[in-house]
């Protein structure tokens, strides 16, 4: 059986191949997204962070998953698109440990960084 591929599908694939997602920095913040210097990201509590980078989109999603633990990535409680270079994110509480943080744009491009909960 043949698979129908439309021009729009090809156009989207072509377009997304040139969009690169960059995560350049991640900062712990208070619930008003004011950066807190010299602070740790606490486990088992709601976490607020600002992510800086490039090519974020208004419908970008953020997930976290502890490293070394078999679990399903947790979708962030909320993601506020500030600009194509900044996201303000509220993460679900997590156990202590290092986690992978996945940032996925509406184009499907993904950036991965780590975050440590103490």
LINUR-V611761 format. One record per run of one state. SS is the DSSP state (h for helix, s for strand, l for the rest). FROM is the first residue (numbers start at 1). LEN is the number of residues. If there is no record, write none. Layout:
BEGIN
((SS	FROM	LEN) (SS	FROM	LEN))
END
This chain:
BEGIN
((l	1	6) (h	7	10) (l	17	5) (s	22	8) (l	30	5) (s	35	1) (l	36	5) (s	41	1) (l	42	5) (s	47	8) (l	55	6) (s	61	6) (l	67	7) (s	74	2) (l	76	2) (s	78	6) (l	84	2) (s	86	6) (l	92	5) (s	97	8) (l	105	5) (s	110	8) (l	118	1))
END
